[in-house]
Amino acid sequence: SKDLKGAMEILIEQKRQKLSTIEKLDEHMDFASQLIFAQNRGDLTAENVNQCVLEMMIAAPDTLSVTLFFMLILIAEHPTVEEEMMREIETVVGKQELQS
């Protein structure tokens, strides 16, 4: 647990350094950036930021897989929605090869 917390602190510090050197913040305002700025304003402590990032890293794969599972079930149960989604994908992507 201490090793993981230490690794998170290093990653957050790297992100903080990166944020201090970029010119246009609006292109880099992800959730971790928002947390860092909340800490800079005094809204969160460093421990709050570390805990939030740690929880995102640990919990995200599990919650994402459950969310995707239920999303796929809902799409399968509603074929007209699936058809609309496929049309939109074809409109946006066109003939390009899909990449992960």
Buried (B, 14 or more C-beta within 10 A) or exposed (E): EEEEEEEBBEBBEEBBEEBEEEEEEEEEEEEBBEBBBBBEEEEBEEEEBBBBBBEBEEEEEEEEEEEEEEEEEEEEEEEEEBEEEEEEEEEEEEEEEEEE
